[in-house]
Amino acid sequence: MIADTIQEADSRMSSTVAHTKEEFAAIRTGRAHPGMFAKITADYYGTQTPLQQLASIQVADARMVLITPFDTNATNGIEKAIRDSDLGVNPATDGNQIRVSLPELTEERRKEYTKLAKTKAEEGRVAIRNSRRQAKDALDKLVKDKEVGEDEVTRAEKDLDARTKKYTDQIDELLKNKEAELLEV
């Protein structure tokens, strides 16, 4: 039972780190990358559909992204969704493709994105601590119900704390890398 509780907490913490990594990928840096469009959904025949399901996304160079819709009828919806997103870009349609030119980030915008990255990292750390707390509560309940001994739970809590630190450190490392990427000119 202790092993199951620890394994479940570990799994939740691991998925939290993966989610935080995805959140960081959606934050725009100075270079173009397809992950910037991960959270954008466009209206496709009355349904909000993720952009990756509507078009192929290619990075032409450091500041240019080419989006080719699978269905040409979706072009206007995709263009509107990109324009309305928080990317701060103005897409242009030229025939079958949508060109998204990324402007140079200003220092103020870079600091804003850094602040956003710190917020996302803190959300990840809070989620990890919540997973730890839930696992600790489950362990305490096992002791209270006299299903396991206190010594076993104490060892399990030390293991849980080590795992919590490991995953928190991973988020801190992701944040450090993202900040360096954002402040790079």
VEXGU-409984 format. One record per residue (C-alpha): residue number from 1; x, y, z. Coordinates in nm, 3 decimals. Layout:
<rs>
R   kolpa        c1        c2        c3
R     NUM         X         Y         Z
...
</rs>
This chain:
<rs>
R   kolpa        c1        c2        c3
R       1     0.000     0.000     0.000
R       2     0.284     0.239     0.080
R       3     0.455     0.159    -0.250
R       4     0.131     0.225    -0.440
R       5     0.087     0.562    -0.268
R       6     0.447     0.664    -0.342
R       7     0.419     0.543    -0.704
R       8     0.096     0.736    -0.759
R       9     0.251     1.055    -0.616
R      10     0.561     1.004    -0.833
R      11     0.342     0.963    -1.141
R      12     0.147     1.282    -1.064
R      13     0.468     1.477    -1.001
R      14     0.620     1.350    -1.326
R      15     0.313     1.453    -1.526
R      16     0.324     1.796    -1.357
R      17     0.681     1.846    -1.482
R      18     0.574     1.740    -1.833
R      19     0.280     1.983    -1.821
R      20     0.505     2.267    -1.705
R      21     0.741     2.188    -1.993
R      22     0.448     2.217    -2.236
R      23     0.345     2.548    -2.078
R      24     0.699     2.679    -2.126
R      25     0.699     2.568    -2.491
R      26     0.392     2.783    -2.554
R      27     0.572     3.094    -2.428
R      28     0.720     3.277    -2.722
R      29     1.093     3.334    -2.736
R      30     1.293     3.524    -2.995
R      31     1.287     3.225    -3.232
R      32     0.995     3.066    -3.413
R      33     0.889     2.714    -3.317
R      34     0.571     2.510    -3.374
R      35     0.505     2.478    -2.998
R      36     0.399     2.842    -2.994
R      37     0.075     2.739    -3.164
R      38     0.000     2.443    -2.932
R      39    -0.274     2.615    -2.733
R      40    -0.445     2.792    -3.026
R      41    -0.782     2.662    -3.138
R      42    -0.969     2.780    -3.447
R      43    -1.336     2.769    -3.537
R      44    -1.385     2.487    -3.787
R      45    -1.748     2.442    -3.894
R      46    -1.872     2.559    -3.553
R      47    -1.626     2.355    -3.342
R      48    -1.314     2.484    -3.168
R      49    -1.038     2.263    -3.310
R      50    -0.666     2.265    -3.219
R      51    -0.451     2.424    -3.489
R      52    -0.235     2.110    -3.525
R      53    -0.542     1.919    -3.643
R      54    -0.627     2.180    -3.905
R      55    -0.292     2.257    -4.063
R      56     0.074     2.169    -4.089
R      57     0.308     2.410    -3.914
R      58     0.659     2.465    -4.052
R      59     0.933     2.696    -3.939
R      60     1.079     2.864    -4.248
R      61     1.347     3.059    -4.059
R      62     1.406     3.212    -3.715
R      63     1.124     3.466    -3.754
R      64     0.887     3.310    -4.009
R      65     0.631     3.031    -3.966
R      66     0.437     2.883    -4.256
R      67     0.098     2.731    -4.181
R      68    -0.063     2.522    -4.453
R      69    -0.430     2.434    -4.384
R      70    -0.540     2.084    -4.479
R      71    -0.877     2.230    -4.583
R      72    -0.862     2.569    -4.759
R      73    -1.204     2.656    -4.614
R      74    -1.040     2.673    -4.269
R      75    -0.788     2.942    -4.372
R      76    -0.990     3.241    -4.250
R      77    -1.071     3.075    -3.916
R      78    -0.705     2.985    -3.858
R      79    -0.592     3.335    -3.948
R      80    -0.847     3.489    -3.709
R      81    -0.748     3.251    -3.426
R      82    -0.379     3.341    -3.463
R      83    -0.459     3.711    -3.476
R      84    -0.676     3.686    -3.162
R      85    -0.418     3.480    -2.969
R      86    -0.175     3.632    -2.720
R      87     0.122     3.584    -2.955
R      88     0.104     3.942    -3.073
R      89     0.147     3.858    -3.442
R      90    -0.040     3.951    -3.758
R      91    -0.070     3.657    -4.000
R      92    -0.091     3.712    -4.376
R      93    -0.253     3.475    -4.624
R      94    -0.092     3.422    -4.962
R      95    -0.293     3.167    -5.154
R      96    -0.283     2.832    -4.979
R      97    -0.049     2.929    -4.695
R      98    -0.061     3.157    -4.395
R      99     0.265     3.337    -4.321
R     100     0.329     3.441    -3.964
R     101     0.614     3.686    -3.930
R     102     0.738     3.718    -3.573
R     103     0.854     4.066    -3.476
R     104     1.165     4.117    -3.265
R     105     1.083     4.098    -2.893
R     106     1.128     4.421    -2.703
R     107     1.306     4.418    -2.367
R     108     0.976     4.496    -2.195
R     109     0.804     4.202    -2.367
R     110     1.094     3.970    -2.277
R     111     1.058     4.067    -1.910
R     112     0.683     4.011    -1.935
R     113     0.739     3.660    -2.075
R     114     0.998     3.589    -1.805
R     115     0.742     3.687    -1.543
R     116     0.489     3.455    -1.711
R     117     0.744     3.170    -1.708
R     118     0.805     3.224    -1.335
R     119     0.430     3.209    -1.274
R     120     0.399     2.882    -1.469
R     121     0.696     2.738    -1.276
R     122     0.538     2.832    -0.943
R     123     0.212     2.668    -1.051
R     124     0.409     2.352    -1.126
R     125     0.586     2.360    -0.789
R     126     0.252     2.410    -0.610
R     127     0.103     2.112    -0.797
R     128     0.402     1.898    -0.694
R     129     0.364     2.003    -0.331
R     130    -0.008     1.923    -0.349
R     131     0.075     1.574    -0.477
R     132     0.317     1.534    -0.187
R     133     0.056     1.650     0.064
R     134    -0.206     1.409    -0.074
R     135     0.039     1.119    -0.054
R     136     0.141     1.218     0.301
R     137    -0.225     1.234     0.406
R     138    -0.279     0.885     0.261
R     139     0.026     0.756     0.452
R     140    -0.095     0.917     0.774
R     141    -0.434     0.752     0.724
R     142    -0.262     0.412     0.691
R     143    -0.092     0.466     1.028
R     144    -0.414     0.590     1.187
R     145    -0.599     0.280     1.062
R     146    -0.309     0.068     1.198
R     147    -0.250    -0.095     0.859
R     148     0.124    -0.019     0.865
R     149     0.383     0.080     1.123
R     150     0.507     0.432     1.190
R     151     0.866     0.341     1.099
R     152     0.762     0.229     0.752
R     153     0.567     0.552     0.698
R     154     0.861     0.762     0.822
R     155     1.088     0.593     0.563
R     156     0.819     0.643     0.296
R     157     0.788     1.013     0.385
R     158     1.165     1.057     0.345
R     159     1.140     0.891     0.004
R     160     0.843     1.115    -0.080
R     161     1.039     1.426     0.023
R     162     1.334     1.319    -0.194
R     163     1.105     1.270    -0.494
R     164     0.939     1.606    -0.429
R     165     1.279     1.777    -0.426
R     166     1.385     1.595    -0.745
R     167     1.079     1.712    -0.939
R     168     1.089     2.064    -0.796
R     169     1.454     2.088    -0.901
R     170     1.355     1.976    -1.253
R     171     1.102     2.260    -1.275
R     172     1.363     2.507    -1.146
R     173     1.605     2.386    -1.415
R     174     1.337     2.424    -1.685
R     175     1.268     2.778    -1.561
R     176     1.638     2.866    -1.562
R     177     1.673     2.744    -1.921
R     178     1.357     2.926    -2.033
R     179     1.471     3.253    -1.871
R     180     1.809     3.225    -2.044
R     181     1.631     3.160    -2.375
R     182     1.398     3.456    -2.325
R     183     1.669     3.704    -2.228
R     184     1.900     3.596    -2.512
R     185     1.912     3.872    -2.773
</rs>
